[in-house]
């Protein structure tokens, strides 16, 4: 009888079961999000622009492998579009709401 090259303590039964459960859960969540992204593909371009996406963002998310969550691609795309819309010049300094105390008068 051959013995395994891995030590018997390398993976316990509960750790392996937890890994399988986590992998299955992530896969099911990815499938759910893929179904929601397919629903986004039915939107017209104006509706997608309202939520900060383009048609190519949605198709790119659906081109991801089945086990990968496509919603992360859409989040990164929306962030990239919002950064592109921000102006490059620095913001005007904001006046503080609370007046600044410059000196303290002592009562005698």
C-alpha positions in Angstrom: 0.0 0.0 0.0 1.4 3.4 -1.0 1.3 6.4 1.4 0.4 9.8 0.2 3.3 12.3 -0.2 1.3 15.0 1.6 1.3 14.8 5.3 -2.0 13.9 6.8 -2.2 17.2 8.6 -1.9 19.2 5.4 -5.6 19.5 4.9 -8.1 18.7 7.5 -11.6 17.6 6.6 -13.2 20.8 7.8 -10.7 23.0 6.0 -11.3 21.2 2.7 -15.0 21.3 3.2 -14.9 25.0 4.0 -12.8 25.6 0.8 -15.3 23.7 -1.3 -18.2 25.5 0.2 -16.6 28.9 -0.3 -15.7 28.1 -3.9 -19.3 26.9 -4.6 -20.7 30.0 -3.0 -18.5 32.3 -5.0 -19.5 30.4 -8.2 -23.2 30.8 -7.4 -22.8 34.5 -6.7 -20.9 34.9 -10.0 -23.7 33.2 -11.9 -26.3 35.5 -10.2 -24.3 38.6 -11.1 -23.9 37.3 -14.6 -27.7 37.0 -14.9 -28.0 40.6 -13.7 -25.4 41.9 -16.1 -27.2 40.2 -19.0 -30.3 42.2 -17.8 -28.1 45.3 -18.1 -27.3 44.3 -21.7 -31.0 44.9 -22.5 -30.7 48.6 -21.6 -30.3 51.2 -24.3 -27.1 53.3 -24.5 -28.7 56.3 -22.8 -29.8 54.2 -19.8 -26.3 52.7 -19.5 -24.7 56.2 -19.6 -27.0 57.2 -16.8 -25.4 54.6 -14.5 -21.9 55.4 -15.8 -21.4 52.5 -18.2 -21.1 51.9 -21.9 -22.3 49.0 -24.1 -18.6 47.8 -24.4 -18.3 47.7 -20.6 -21.3 45.3 -20.4 -20.1 43.1 -23.2 -16.6 43.1 -21.8 -18.0 42.0 -18.4 -19.9 39.1 -20.1 -16.8 38.0 -21.9 -15.1 37.2 -18.5 -14.7 33.5 -17.7 -17.8 31.8 -16.2 -16.2 31.4 -12.7 -15.2 35.1 -12.5 -17.7 37.7 -11.2 -18.6 40.1 -14.0 -19.8 42.8 -11.7 -16.2 43.6 -10.7 -15.4 44.5 -14.3 -18.4 46.9 -14.3 -17.3 48.5 -11.0 -13.8 49.1 -12.4 -15.2 50.5 -15.7 -17.6 52.9 -13.9 -14.8 54.1 -11.7 -12.5 54.6 -14.7 -15.3 56.6 -16.5 -15.9 58.8 -13.4 -12.2 59.6 -13.0 -12.1 60.6 -16.7 -14.9 63.1 -16.2 -13.2 64.8 -13.2 -11.4 68.1 -14.0 -7.6 68.1 -13.8 -7.4 71.5 -12.1 -7.2 71.6 -8.3 -10.4 72.4 -6.4 -10.8 75.9 -5.0 -9.9 76.1 -1.3 -13.0 75.7 0.9 -13.7 78.3 3.5 -14.0 76.6 6.9 -17.5 76.4 8.4 -16.2 77.0 11.9 -14.4 80.4 12.4 -10.7 79.9 13.2 -9.5 81.3 16.5 -6.4 83.4 16.0 -5.9 84.8 19.5 -7.3 84.2 22.9 -8.3 87.2 25.1 -7.7 86.5 28.8 -10.2 87.9 31.3 -8.5 89.6 34.3 
